[in-house]
Amino acid sequence: MARTRIDVRELQAPIRERYNRDPRTAQIRLSVRSGQSDLSDPLHCAVVPESVPEVSWRSGAHPAVGGSGDVPCSGDVLLGALAACQETTLRMVAANMGIELESLEVEIEADWDARGTLAMGDYPIGLTAIRCTTRVTVPEDVRGERAERLLRSAEKYCVVLNTLRSGVPVASSFSLDQRQSDSSRTEV
């Protein structure tokens, strides 16, 4: 059985106090950007989170659309974000409630029809369903309302789960810069 070595309540107390004093500090903007990668390789890319710029993850096209399958595709990364959020949230809620976890497993699967991505007709582009299964084992003395509250709270406070369920506006802009070749420049 794993007993947490981190007192989450103690860790969060000054953060909660700061947010109560100045609610604007709780408004966070998360940001990621493209990382360095070989532009001549259309099957791979890298992404860097602003919050941890020394970390990057590689991603690429899924084999179902021509990828080599050597790195996670963007759908894997999306599902991974959901799994990570669910597991971390459940771990933090359990720690806050003083519940030891004996085991924890999160499994996420999604449905996708690659024909939409390949422009093969009127097929959906994107995931059409996501299913999450979270299995938790707790000591025998954690049962009833306390166990139910653990699961309800973990589901309620999972950011990625609730974002996907609720949907959010997504603004997207694409721009094109064209570099003039040296031969087409006019000298004055």
C-alpha positions in Angstrom: 0.0 0.0 0.0 1.3 3.4 -0.9 1.2 6.1 1.8 1.6 9.6 0.3 4.7 11.5 1.5 3.2 14.8 0.4 0.7 16.8 2.5 -1.4 18.3 -0.3 -3.5 20.4 2.1 -0.4 22.0 3.5 1.0 22.5 0.0 -2.2 24.1 -1.2 -3.0 26.3 1.9 -0.8 29.3 0.8 -2.0 29.0 -2.8 -5.7 29.1 -1.6 -4.9 32.0 0.6 -3.3 33.9 -2.3 -6.3 33.2 -4.5 -8.7 34.4 -1.8 -6.6 37.6 -1.4 -6.3 38.3 -5.1 -8.6 36.2 -7.2 -6.9 37.4 -10.4 -3.9 35.3 -9.6 -6.0 32.1 -10.0 -6.6 33.0 -13.7 -3.9 31.0 -15.5 -3.1 31.0 -19.2 -1.6 27.7 -20.3 0.4 27.8 -23.5 2.4 25.3 -25.7 4.3 26.0 -28.8 6.0 24.2 -31.6 9.5 22.9 -30.7 12.5 22.4 -32.8 12.0 19.7 -35.4 13.0 18.8 -38.9 10.7 20.6 -41.3 11.6 18.2 -44.1 9.9 15.4 -42.1 6.1 15.7 -42.6 5.4 12.9 -40.2 6.9 14.3 -36.9 6.8 17.4 -34.8 7.8 18.5 -31.3 5.8 20.5 -28.7 7.1 22.5 -25.8 4.9 23.7 -22.8 5.6 27.2 -21.7 5.2 26.2 -18.0 8.2 23.7 -18.4 10.2 24.9 -21.4 13.0 22.4 -20.8 10.6 19.6 -21.6 9.3 18.7 -25.0 7.4 15.8 -26.4 7.5 14.4 -29.9 4.4 13.5 -31.7 3.6 12.4 -35.2 1.1 11.1 -37.7 -0.8 7.9 -36.8 0.1 4.8 -39.0 -3.6 4.8 -40.2 -2.8 8.0 -42.1 0.8 7.2 -43.1 2.8 7.8 -40.0 5.6 5.5 -38.9 4.1 4.7 -35.5 7.4 5.5 -33.6 5.9 8.3 -31.5 2.4 9.0 -30.1 0.0 10.7 -32.4 -1.9 13.8 -31.4 -4.9 11.7 -30.4 -2.7 9.7 -28.1 -1.5 12.9 -26.6 -5.0 14.1 -26.1 -6.1 10.8 -24.4 -2.8 10.9 -22.4 -3.7 14.3 -21.1 -7.1 13.0 -20.0 -5.6 9.9 -18.3 -2.9 12.0 -16.6 -5.5 14.5 -15.3 -7.8 11.8 -14.0 -5.0 10.0 -12.2 -3.4 13.1 -10.7 -6.8 14.4 -9.6 -7.7 11.1 -8.0 -4.3 10.9 -6.2 -4.6 14.5 -4.9 -8.2 14.0 -3.7 -7.2 10.7 -2.0 -4.3 12.5 -0.3 -6.5 15.3 0.8 -9.0 12.8 2.3 -6.2 10.8 4.0 -7.0 7.7 1.9 -4.2 5.4 1.0 -4.4 3.9 -2.5 -3.6 0.2 -3.0 -3.8 0.4 -6.8 -5.0 2.9 -9.4 -5.4 2.3 -13.1 -6.8 4.7 -15.7 -7.6 3.4 -19.2 -8.8 5.7 -21.9 -10.0 4.7 -25.4 -11.5 6.6 -28.3 -13.1 6.0 -31.6 -11.7 7.5 -34.8 -12.4 7.0 -38.5 -9.2 7.8 -40.3 -11.0 8.3 -43.6 -12.1 11.7 -42.5 -8.5 12.8 -41.9 -7.6 11.4 -45.4 -10.4 13.4 -47.1 -11.9 10.3 -48.5 -15.5 11.4 -48.3 -18.1 12.6 -45.8 -16.6 11.0 -42.8 -16.2 12.7 -39.4 -12.8 14.4 -38.8 -11.8 13.8 -35.2 -12.6 11.5 -32.4 -16.3 10.5 -32.2 -16.4 9.0 -28.7 -14.1 8.7 -25.7 -14.5 6.1 -22.9 -12.7 6.4 -19.5 -12.3 3.5 -17.1 -10.7 4.2 -13.7 -10.1 1.4 -11.3 -9.1 2.2 -7.7 -8.4 -0.2 -4.9 -8.5 1.2 -1.3 -8.1 -0.4 2.1 -11.1 -2.3 3.4 -11.9 0.4 6.0 -12.6 3.0 3.2 -16.1 2.3 2.2 -19.6 3.7 1.9 -20.0 7.5 1.6 -16.3 8.2 2.1 -15.3 5.9 -0.9 -18.1 7.4 -3.0 -17.0 10.9 -2.2 -13.5 10.0 -3.3 -14.7 9.0 -6.7 -17.3 11.8 -7.1 -14.7 14.5 -6.1 -12.0 13.0 -8.5 -14.5 13.1 -11.4 -15.8 16.6 -10.4 -12.4 18.2 -10.2 -10.7 16.7 -13.3 -9.9 19.7 -15.5 -9.4 17.8 -18.8 -12.4 15.5 -18.3 -14.7 18.5 -17.6 -13.2 20.5 -20.5 -13.9 17.7 -23.0 -17.4 17.1 -21.6 -18.4 20.8 -21.6 -16.6 21.8 -24.7 -14.9 25.2 -24.9 -14.7 27.8 -27.7 -11.6 27.2 -29.8 -10.3 30.1 -31.9 -7.9 29.1 -34.6 -6.1 31.3 -37.1 -3.8 30.3 -39.9 -1.5 32.8 -41.6 0.8 32.6 -44.5 4.1 34.5 -44.9 5.7 34.4 -48.2 9.4 35.0 -48.4 10.6 36.7 -51.6 13.4 35.0 -53.4 16.5 36.9 -54.0 16.0 36.9 -57.8 12.5 38.5 -57.5 13.6 41.5 -55.4 13.8 44.8 -57.1 16.9 46.9 -56.3 16.5 50.6 -56.2 
